[in-house]
């Protein structure tokens, strides 16, 4: 056997078995053997030996990379998911902030009430001035500003609608023009606002804005909460009912059995379903208990509207 024939036989033994169609295409394309190389159709060879016809893009370093289209599609999917989840995440964060602020404010107020309860065995309206002075003195270490001007433009209900009725136990409502009320307030360095007011028949009342007038939402049950001092033992208790000015929606308010000289007594509302102008005024008890008013079993601030 000649040397050239031996070389061809040796090269042929190293090649994969080719089908007749593959051989025929090589002949038609005038491919031929040259030494250790063979020229054949790339796509046909890939099909024969099981390689993908469109392999992943290879960088010069030999690593697989994504195409621009694939990157853009992925970014688009991420953007859609973010747009769907971000509002919920932001709302959850805001509610957690309000919860933290309420717990801090309620703790501070409760601590301030301890010497008041020790000093006064009962808290009738006749002792209101002395009670207020002792209570306010407990906030001196918070960097307070006494008798600051808290001029709210408006108040919002539990569902964040503008409240159209003046609720008198709201000590922030500029009600000092009413003879039987005297309202004063303080602002702590961290923004907590506290107001004290009095009704000669109902007693001493305290309202708190957990984050101050300049930070929203200034809504009942969100950052505005209302308490009164029990007449008999000075315990700090949440307001559950209130009286407010009659509105145009209150038909025959002036002659109703639950009204008096244009003021209407109402049971407190705290509901996502209510459109009452005092809705949310009675939410304080739910915030203290950390219970959702709709009975769902969630925490109070987890179910804020």
Secondary structure as GFF3:
##gff-version 3
##sequence-region A 1 305
A	DSSP	alpha_helix	3	14	.	.	.	ID=ss1
A	DSSP	alpha_helix	20	28	.	.	.	ID=ss2
A	DSSP	alpha_helix	42	49	.	.	.	ID=ss3
A	DSSP	beta_strand	57	58	.	.	.	ID=ss4
A	DSSP	beta_strand	64	65	.	.	.	ID=ss5
A	DSSP	alpha_helix	68	119	.	.	.	ID=ss6
A	DSSP	three_ten_helix	125	127	.	.	.	ID=ss7
A	DSSP	alpha_helix	128	137	.	.	.	ID=ss8
A	DSSP	three_ten_helix	140	142	.	.	.	ID=ss9
A	DSSP	beta_strand	145	146	.	.	.	ID=ss10
A	DSSP	beta_strand	184	187	.	.	.	ID=ss11
A	DSSP	beta_strand	193	199	.	.	.	ID=ss12
A	DSSP	beta_strand	203	209	.	.	.	ID=ss13
A	DSSP	beta_strand	224	229	.	.	.	ID=ss14
A	DSSP	beta_strand	236	238	.	.	.	ID=ss15
A	DSSP	beta_strand	241	245	.	.	.	ID=ss16
A	DSSP	three_ten_helix	253	255	.	.	.	ID=ss17
A	DSSP	beta_strand	259	260	.	.	.	ID=ss18
A	DSSP	beta_strand	263	267	.	.	.	ID=ss19
A	DSSP	alpha_helix	284	289	.	.	.	ID=ss20
A	DSSP	three_ten_helix	301	303	.	.	.	ID=ss21
###
